[in-house]
Amino acid sequence: MKLYYVYILECSDGTYYTGFTSDLEHRYMQHQAGAYFDSYTYSRRPVVLVFYTAFTDPNLAIQTEKQIKKWSKAKKEAAIHNMFEKLPNLSKKRFGK
């Protein structure tokens, strides 16, 4: 059974990069080596793999990657630290700061 991964990298500037792959180790090494000059992580190396989850359905993995990419930094950090119970509250809009 083939697995597909959605992963989050923490970049050296404190930002996060979310991606999708079927070979997590190889893709991580590509990010770390700067294999793609135009990529987001190229100038933000070194990167650290801080989160990943596996899927058997590539469509579900891609859908999840797109969803996570829209998340706030706080929401990504909740997932990274396995605080999934915080995700619903972090999704609520804050009005009248």
N, CA, C and O atoms as CSV, one atom per row, in Angstrom:
chain,resi,resn,atom,element,x,y,z
A,1,MET,N,N,0.855,-1.174,0.000
A,1,MET,CA,C,0.000,0.000,0.000
A,1,MET,C,C,0.903,1.240,0.000
A,1,MET,O,O,1.778,1.390,0.853
A,2,LYS,N,N,0.675,2.102,-0.955
A,2,LYS,CA,C,1.464,3.323,-1.076
A,2,LYS,C,C,0.950,4.363,-0.093
A,2,LYS,O,O,-0.257,4.510,0.100
A,3,LEU,N,N,1.885,5.086,0.531
A,3,LEU,CA,C,1.528,6.141,1.466
A,3,LEU,C,C,1.884,7.506,0.890
A,3,LEU,O,O,2.837,7.654,0.125
A,4,TYR,N,N,1.101,8.484,1.274
A,4,TYR,CA,C,1.298,9.872,0.875
A,4,TYR,C,C,1.368,10.698,2.153
A,4,TYR,O,O,0.660,10.422,3.121
A,5,TYR,N,N,2.211,11.693,2.147
A,5,TYR,CA,C,2.465,12.463,3.360
A,5,TYR,C,C,2.177,13.944,3.167
A,5,TYR,O,O,2.466,14.525,2.121
A,6,VAL,N,N,1.607,14.530,4.192
A,6,VAL,CA,C,1.509,15.980,4.306
A,6,VAL,C,C,2.443,16.326,5.450
A,6,VAL,O,O,2.400,15.707,6.513
A,7,TYR,N,N,3.289,17.322,5.220
A,7,TYR,CA,C,4.311,17.636,6.206
A,7,TYR,C,C,4.437,19.140,6.397
A,7,TYR,O,O,4.066,19.932,5.530
A,8,ILE,N,N,4.967,19.510,7.551
A,8,ILE,CA,C,5.260,20.913,7.848
A,8,ILE,C,C,6.733,21.003,8.218
A,8,ILE,O,O,7.227,20.252,9.058
A,9,LEU,N,N,7.418,21.934,7.576
A,9,LEU,CA,C,8.810,22.226,7.890
A,9,LEU,C,C,8.879,23.565,8.605
A,9,LEU,O,O,8.187,24.511,8.228
A,10,GLU,N,N,9.703,23.648,9.626
A,10,GLU,CA,C,9.994,24.947,10.236
A,10,GLU,C,C,11.268,25.465,9.591
A,10,GLU,O,O,12.303,24.800,9.603
A,11,CYS,N,N,11.175,26.658,9.032
A,11,CYS,CA,C,12.307,27.265,8.337
A,11,CYS,C,C,13.166,28.052,9.323
A,11,CYS,O,O,12.731,28.368,10.431
A,12,SER,N,N,14.385,28.362,8.905
A,12,SER,CA,C,15.327,29.061,9.784
A,12,SER,C,C,14.842,30.452,10.182
A,12,SER,O,O,15.306,31.001,11.182
A,13,ASP,N,N,13.915,31.030,9.417
A,13,ASP,CA,C,13.387,32.355,9.765
A,13,ASP,C,C,12.130,32.282,10.632
A,13,ASP,O,O,11.494,33.303,10.894
A,14,GLY,N,N,11.774,31.077,11.077
A,14,GLY,CA,C,10.620,30.913,11.957
A,14,GLY,C,C,9.298,30.708,11.239
A,14,GLY,O,O,8.268,30.537,11.890
A,15,THR,N,N,9.304,30.722,9.914
A,15,THR,CA,C,8.081,30.482,9.152
A,15,THR,C,C,7.908,28.980,8.943
A,15,THR,O,O,8.810,28.186,9.208
A,16,TYR,N,N,6.724,28.619,8.462
A,16,TYR,CA,C,6.425,27.214,8.201
A,16,TYR,C,C,6.135,27.000,6.726
A,16,TYR,O,O,5.553,27.854,6.058
A,17,TYR,N,N,6.552,25.843,6.235
A,17,TYR,CA,C,6.260,25.424,4.865
A,17,TYR,C,C,5.489,24.128,4.947
A,17,TYR,O,O,5.891,23.214,5.667
A,18,THR,N,N,4.395,24.031,4.227
A,18,THR,CA,C,3.577,22.826,4.197
A,18,THR,C,C,3.668,22.203,2.820
A,18,THR,O,O,3.569,22.902,1.812
A,19,GLY,N,N,3.856,20.894,2.770
A,19,GLY,CA,C,3.984,20.219,1.488
A,19,GLY,C,C,3.345,18.845,1.480
A,19,GLY,O,O,2.828,18.368,2.491
A,20,PHE,N,N,3.394,18.222,0.312
A,20,PHE,CA,C,2.805,16.907,0.051
A,20,PHE,C,C,3.841,16.088,-0.717
A,20,PHE,O,O,4.518,16.617,-1.599
A,21,THR,N,N,3.968,14.815,-0.393
A,21,THR,CA,C,4.912,13.949,-1.105
A,21,THR,C,C,4.549,12.485,-0.892
A,21,THR,O,O,3.801,12.142,0.023
A,22,SER,N,N,5.088,11.636,-1.746
A,22,SER,CA,C,4.944,10.197,-1.544
A,22,SER,C,C,6.249,9.595,-1.012
A,22,SER,O,O,6.303,8.403,-0.706
A,23,ASP,N,N,7.292,10.411,-0.902
A,23,ASP,CA,C,8.584,9.953,-0.365
A,23,ASP,C,C,9.110,11.029,0.579
A,23,ASP,O,O,9.849,11.926,0.173
A,24,LEU,N,N,8.721,10.925,1.823
A,24,LEU,CA,C,9.007,11.980,2.796
A,24,LEU,C,C,10.508,12.199,3.007
A,24,LEU,O,O,10.971,13.340,3.017
A,25,GLU,N,N,11.247,11.141,3.170
A,25,GLU,CA,C,12.687,11.272,3.425
A,25,GLU,C,C,13.394,11.955,2.244
A,25,GLU,O,O,14.201,12.864,2.441
A,26,HIS,N,N,13.090,11.517,1.036
A,26,HIS,CA,C,13.710,12.107,-0.154
A,26,HIS,C,C,13.331,13.580,-0.299
A,26,HIS,O,O,14.184,14.416,-0.595
A,27,ARG,N,N,12.064,13.893,-0.091
A,27,ARG,CA,C,11.608,15.282,-0.242
A,27,ARG,C,C,12.246,16.176,0.813
A,27,ARG,O,O,12.626,17.309,0.519
A,28,TYR,N,N,12.364,15.675,2.040
A,28,TYR,CA,C,13.015,16.442,3.098
A,28,TYR,C,C,14.469,16.747,2.721
A,28,TYR,O,O,14.939,17.870,2.902
A,29,MET,N,N,15.164,15.755,2.204
A,29,MET,CA,C,16.554,15.952,1.802
A,29,MET,C,C,16.662,16.974,0.669
A,29,MET,O,O,17.620,17.745,0.618
A,30,GLN,N,N,15.683,16.983,-0.236
A,30,GLN,CA,C,15.674,17.994,-1.304
A,30,GLN,C,C,15.544,19.399,-0.724
A,30,GLN,O,O,16.251,20.315,-1.142
A,31,HIS,N,N,14.646,19.565,0.231
A,31,HIS,CA,C,14.489,20.869,0.886
A,31,HIS,C,C,15.797,21.263,1.570
A,31,HIS,O,O,16.271,22.389,1.420
A,32,GLN,N,N,16.367,20.334,2.315
A,32,GLN,CA,C,17.574,20.616,3.089
A,32,GLN,C,C,18.756,20.970,2.183
A,32,GLN,O,O,19.574,21.822,2.531
A,33,ALA,N,N,18.844,20.318,1.024
A,33,ALA,CA,C,19.956,20.539,0.098
A,33,ALA,C,C,19.740,21.758,-0.797
A,33,ALA,O,O,20.674,22.205,-1.462
A,34,GLY,N,N,18.533,22.295,-0.822
A,34,GLY,CA,C,18.242,23.422,-1.701
A,34,GLY,C,C,18.178,23.008,-3.156
A,34,GLY,O,O,18.711,23.693,-4.029
A,35,ALA,N,N,17.529,21.896,-3.414
A,35,ALA,CA,C,17.467,21.333,-4.771
A,35,ALA,C,C,16.753,22.240,-5.765
A,35,ALA,O,O,17.025,22.171,-6.964
A,36,TYR,N,N,15.853,23.081,-5.293
A,36,TYR,CA,C,15.082,23.942,-6.195
A,36,TYR,C,C,15.281,25.406,-5.799
A,36,TYR,O,O,14.756,25.856,-4.781
A,37,PHE,N,N,16.029,26.129,-6.595
A,37,PHE,CA,C,16.404,27.512,-6.318
A,37,PHE,C,C,15.195,28.422,-6.089
A,37,PHE,O,O,15.247,29.313,-5.241
A,38,ASP,N,N,14.114,28.209,-6.831
A,38,ASP,CA,C,12.934,29.069,-6.730
A,38,ASP,C,C,11.962,28.657,-5.625
A,38,ASP,O,O,10.907,29.272,-5.475
A,39,SER,N,N,12.299,27.635,-4.860
A,39,SER,CA,C,11.367,27.156,-3.836
A,39,SER,C,C,11.365,28.067,-2.602
A,39,SER,O,O,12.326,28.794,-2.350
A,40,TYR,N,N,10.287,28.012,-1.855
A,40,TYR,CA,C,10.122,28.831,-0.648
A,40,TYR,C,C,11.234,28.552,0.362
A,40,TYR,O,O,11.738,29.471,1.009
A,41,THR,N,N,11.607,27.302,0.491
A,41,THR,CA,C,12.566,26.929,1.537
A,41,THR,C,C,14.025,27.175,1.151
A,41,THR,O,O,14.897,27.127,2.018
A,42,TYR,N,N,14.309,27.433,-0.110
A,42,TYR,CA,C,15.700,27.543,-0.565
A,42,TYR,C,C,16.508,28.535,0.277
A,42,TYR,O,O,17.585,28.200,0.769
A,43,SER,N,N,15.999,29.730,0.438
A,43,SER,CA,C,16.741,30.758,1.179
A,43,SER,C,C,16.417,30.746,2.674
A,43,SER,O,O,16.873,31.620,3.413
A,44,ARG,N,N,15.636,29.765,3.122
A,44,ARG,CA,C,15.232,29.692,4.526
A,44,ARG,C,C,15.786,28.441,5.203
A,44,ARG,O,O,15.262,27.988,6.221
A,45,ARG,N,N,16.844,27.894,4.630
A,45,ARG,CA,C,17.481,26.712,5.200
A,45,ARG,C,C,18.409,27.109,6.333
A,45,ARG,O,O,18.899,28.238,6.360
A,46,PRO,N,N,18.659,26.209,7.265
A,46,PRO,CA,C,18.178,24.829,7.310
A,46,PRO,C,C,16.707,24.769,7.727
A,46,PRO,O,O,16.174,25.693,8.341
A,47,VAL,N,N,16.084,23.671,7.379
A,47,VAL,CA,C,14.691,23.432,7.751
A,47,VAL,C,C,14.634,22.229,8.686
A,47,VAL,O,O,15.525,21.380,8.690
A,48,VAL,N,N,13.568,22.179,9.474
A,48,VAL,CA,C,13.368,21.073,10.408
A,48,VAL,C,C,11.980,20.503,10.163
A,48,VAL,O,O,10.997,21.241,10.107
A,49,LEU,N,N,11.907,19.198,10.018
A,49,LEU,CA,C,10.612,18.537,9.878
A,49,LEU,C,C,9.955,18.515,11.252
A,49,LEU,O,O,10.445,17.858,12.170
A,50,VAL,N,N,8.842,19.236,11.391
A,50,VAL,CA,C,8.195,19.354,12.701
A,50,VAL,C,C,6.853,18.632,12.779
A,50,VAL,O,O,6.309,18.449,13.867
A,51,PHE,N,N,6.316,18.218,11.620
A,51,PHE,CA,C,5.023,17.544,11.622
A,51,PHE,C,C,4.852,16.779,10.317
A,51,PHE,O,O,5.239,17.254,9.249
A,52,TYR,N,N,4.273,15.598,10.416
A,52,TYR,CA,C,3.825,14.911,9.211
A,52,TYR,C,C,2.715,13.950,9.574
A,52,TYR,O,O,2.605,13.498,10.713
A,53,THR,N,N,1.907,13.652,8.595
A,53,THR,CA,C,0.851,12.668,8.746
A,53,THR,C,C,0.734,11.900,7.433
A,53,THR,O,O,0.984,12.448,6.360
A,54,ALA,N,N,0.359,10.644,7.528
A,54,ALA,CA,C,0.326,9.769,6.356
A,54,ALA,C,C,-1.111,9.479,5.923
A,54,ALA,O,O,-2.032,9.429,6.739
A,55,PHE,N,N,-1.268,9.292,4.622
A,55,PHE,CA,C,-2.568,8.995,4.016
A,55,PHE,C,C,-2.392,7.860,3.012
A,55,PHE,O,O,-1.314,7.690,2.442
A,56,THR,N,N,-3.441,7.095,2.803
A,56,THR,CA,C,-3.430,6.100,1.732
A,56,THR,C,C,-4.122,6.642,0.488
A,56,THR,O,O,-3.944,6.101,-0.604
A,57,ASP,N,N,-4.901,7.694,0.640
A,57,ASP,CA,C,-5.614,8.317,-0.471
A,57,ASP,C,C,-4.904,9.619,-0.854
A,57,ASP,O,O,-4.911,10.572,-0.074
A,58,PRO,N,N,-4.295,9.673,-2.038
A,58,PRO,CA,C,-3.566,10.889,-2.413
A,58,PRO,C,C,-4.459,12.120,-2.511
A,58,PRO,O,O,-4.009,13.230,-2.225
A,59,ASN,N,N,-5.701,11.945,-2.905
A,59,ASN,CA,C,-6.613,13.085,-3.014
A,59,ASN,C,C,-6.904,13.705,-1.653
A,59,ASN,O,O,-6.982,14.927,-1.521
A,60,LEU,N,N,-7.061,12.860,-0.648
A,60,LEU,CA,C,-7.297,13.348,0.706
A,60,LEU,C,C,-6.042,14.059,1.233
A,60,LEU,O,O,-6.143,15.072,1.925
A,61,ALA,N,N,-4.884,13.531,0.907
A,61,ALA,CA,C,-3.630,14.166,1.330
A,61,ALA,C,C,-3.489,15.545,0.700
A,61,ALA,O,O,-3.135,16.504,1.386
A,62,ILE,N,N,-3.759,15.657,-0.583
A,62,ILE,CA,C,-3.663,16.950,-1.274
A,62,ILE,C,C,-4.669,17.941,-0.701
A,62,ILE,O,O,-4.348,19.112,-0.495
A,63,GLN,N,N,-5.872,17.472,-0.447
A,63,GLN,CA,C,-6.906,18.325,0.148
A,63,GLN,C,C,-6.464,18.822,1.530
A,63,GLN,O,O,-6.667,19.988,1.866
A,64,THR,N,N,-5.868,17.946,2.317
A,64,THR,CA,C,-5.393,18.318,3.648
A,64,THR,C,C,-4.248,19.325,3.556
A,64,THR,O,O,-4.204,20.290,4.319
A,65,GLU,N,N,-3.325,19.101,2.625
A,65,GLU,CA,C,-2.220,20.046,2.432
A,65,GLU,C,C,-2.757,21.446,2.114
A,65,GLU,O,O,-2.307,22.434,2.695
A,66,LYS,N,N,-3.704,21.522,1.207
A,66,LYS,CA,C,-4.278,22.822,0.836
A,66,LYS,C,C,-4.956,23.482,2.027
A,66,LYS,O,O,-4.869,24.697,2.199
A,67,GLN,N,N,-5.630,22.684,2.848
A,67,GLN,CA,C,-6.297,23.214,4.029
A,67,GLN,C,C,-5.279,23.769,5.029
A,67,GLN,O,O,-5.451,24.875,5.542
A,68,ILE,N,N,-4.232,23.009,5.303
A,68,ILE,CA,C,-3.218,23.437,6.268
A,68,ILE,C,C,-2.496,24.692,5.789
A,68,ILE,O,O,-2.150,25.554,6.597
A,69,LYS,N,N,-2.269,24.800,4.496
A,69,LYS,CA,C,-1.582,25.985,3.959
A,69,LYS,C,C,-2.347,27.274,4.265
A,69,LYS,O,O,-1.748,28.347,4.337
A,70,LYS,N,N,-3.652,27.177,4.443
A,70,LYS,CA,C,-4.477,28.352,4.738
A,70,LYS,C,C,-4.512,28.674,6.233
A,70,LYS,O,O,-4.996,29.738,6.621
A,71,TRP,N,N,-4.014,27.784,7.064
A,71,TRP,CA,C,-4.073,27.962,8.504
A,71,TRP,C,C,-3.143,29.073,8.977
A,71,TRP,O,O,-2.142,29.383,8.331
A,72,SER,N,N,-3.491,29.660,10.104
A,72,SER,CA,C,-2.628,30.642,10.757
A,72,SER,C,C,-1.420,29.921,11.363
A,72,SER,O,O,-1.401,28.697,11.492
A,73,LYS,N,N,-0.428,30.710,11.722
A,73,LYS,CA,C,0.760,30.150,12.374
A,73,LYS,C,C,0.363,29.470,13.685
A,73,LYS,O,O,0.876,28.397,14.004
A,74,ALA,N,N,-0.539,30.081,14.443
A,74,ALA,CA,C,-0.978,29.518,15.724
A,74,ALA,C,C,-1.648,28.155,15.527
A,74,ALA,O,O,-1.441,27.230,16.312
A,75,LYS,N,N,-2.433,28.050,14.495
A,75,LYS,CA,C,-3.127,26.798,14.232
A,75,LYS,C,C,-2.139,25.706,13.810
A,75,LYS,O,O,-2.266,24.554,14.225
A,76,LYS,N,N,-1.159,26.074,12.986
A,76,LYS,CA,C,-0.128,25.107,12.590
A,76,LYS,C,C,0.657,24.650,13.814
A,76,LYS,O,O,0.976,23.468,13.941
A,77,GLU,N,N,0.971,25.580,14.715
A,77,GLU,CA,C,1.727,25.224,15.909
A,77,GLU,C,C,0.923,24.317,16.832
A,77,GLU,O,O,1.498,23.455,17.496
A,78,ALA,N,N,-0.374,24.491,16.886
A,78,ALA,CA,C,-1.218,23.592,17.675
A,78,ALA,C,C,-1.126,22.167,17.116
A,78,ALA,O,O,-1.012,21.210,17.883
A,79,ALA,N,N,-1.175,22.022,15.803
A,79,ALA,CA,C,-1.051,20.707,15.187
A,79,ALA,C,C,0.345,20.125,15.422
A,79,ALA,O,O,0.485,18.943,15.734
A,80,ILE,N,N,1.357,20.949,15.272
A,80,ILE,CA,C,2.738,20.506,15.484
A,80,ILE,C,C,2.922,19.947,16.891
A,80,ILE,O,O,3.633,18.960,17.078
A,81,HIS,N,N,2.283,20.572,17.884
A,81,HIS,CA,C,2.427,20.172,19.281
A,81,HIS,C,C,1.325,19.205,19.733
A,81,HIS,O,O,1.104,19.016,20.929
A,82,ASN,N,N,0.636,18.596,18.755
A,82,ASN,CA,C,-0.418,17.611,19.033
A,82,ASN,C,C,-1.508,18.147,19.951
A,82,ASN,O,O,-2.034,17.415,20.790
A,83,MET,N,N,-1.844,19.415,19.792
A,83,MET,CA,C,-2.918,20.031,20.561
A,83,MET,C,C,-4.127,20.229,19.645
A,83,MET,O,O,-4.609,21.346,19.454
A,84,PHE,N,N,-4.593,19.138,19.095
A,84,PHE,CA,C,-5.662,19.193,18.102
A,84,PHE,C,C,-6.969,19.733,18.669
A,84,PHE,O,O,-7.803,20.254,17.929
A,85,GLU,N,N,-7.147,19.606,19.991
A,85,GLU,CA,C,-8.364,20.125,20.618
A,85,GLU,C,C,-8.442,21.650,20.531
A,85,GLU,O,O,-9.527,22.214,20.672
A,86,LYS,N,N,-7.324,22.322,20.303
A,86,LYS,CA,C,-7.301,23.786,20.196
A,86,LYS,C,C,-7.679,24.281,18.799
A,86,LYS,O,O,-7.978,25.462,18.624
A,87,LEU,N,N,-7.670,23.402,17.818
A,87,LEU,CA,C,-7.903,23.830,16.439
A,87,LEU,C,C,-9.247,24.526,16.229
A,87,LEU,O,O,-9.284,25.548,15.544
A,88,PRO,N,N,-10.353,24.021,16.784
A,88,PRO,CA,C,-11.635,24.718,16.550
A,88,PRO,C,C,-11.635,26.163,17.058
A,88,PRO,O,O,-12.140,27.050,16.369
A,89,ASN,N,N,-11.083,26.417,18.239
A,89,ASN,CA,C,-11.065,27.779,18.773
A,89,ASN,C,C,-10.122,28.673,17.982
A,89,ASN,O,O,-10.368,29.874,17.871
A,90,LEU,N,N,-9.071,28.128,17.443
A,90,LEU,CA,C,-8.145,28.916,16.651
A,90,LEU,C,C,-8.723,29.253,15.280
A,90,LEU,O,O,-8.192,30.107,14.570
A,91,SER,N,N,-9.793,28.591,14.918
A,91,SER,CA,C,-10.459,28.839,13.640
A,91,SER,C,C,-11.447,29.988,13.713
A,91,SER,O,O,-11.836,30.539,12.683
A,92,LYS,N,N,-11.854,30.353,14.915
A,92,LYS,CA,C,-12.864,31.401,15.064
A,92,LYS,C,C,-12.290,32.762,14.767
A,92,LYS,O,O,-11.153,33.067,15.128
A,93,LYS,N,N,-13.089,33.581,14.103
A,93,LYS,CA,C,-12.686,34.951,13.762
A,93,LYS,C,C,-12.636,35.784,15.026
A,93,LYS,O,O,-13.442,35.616,15.941
A,94,ARG,N,N,-11.679,36.679,15.052
A,94,ARG,CA,C,-11.555,37.613,16.172
A,94,ARG,C,C,-12.012,38.987,15.687
A,94,ARG,O,O,-11.374,39.596,14.829
A,95,PHE,N,N,-13.117,39.465,16.242
A,95,PHE,CA,C,-13.647,40.776,15.855
A,95,PHE,C,C,-13.390,41.779,16.961
A,95,PHE,O,O,-13.396,41.436,18.143
A,96,GLY,N,N,-13.165,43.024,16.564
A,96,GLY,CA,C,-13.005,44.110,17.527
A,96,GLY,C,C,-11.797,43.956,18.430
A,96,GLY,O,O,-11.921,43.992,19.655
A,97,LYS,N,N,-10.631,43.783,17.828
A,97,LYS,CA,C,-9.410,43.599,18.611
A,97,LYS,C,C,-9.204,44.704,19.588
A,97,LYS,O,O,-8.219,44.699,20.326
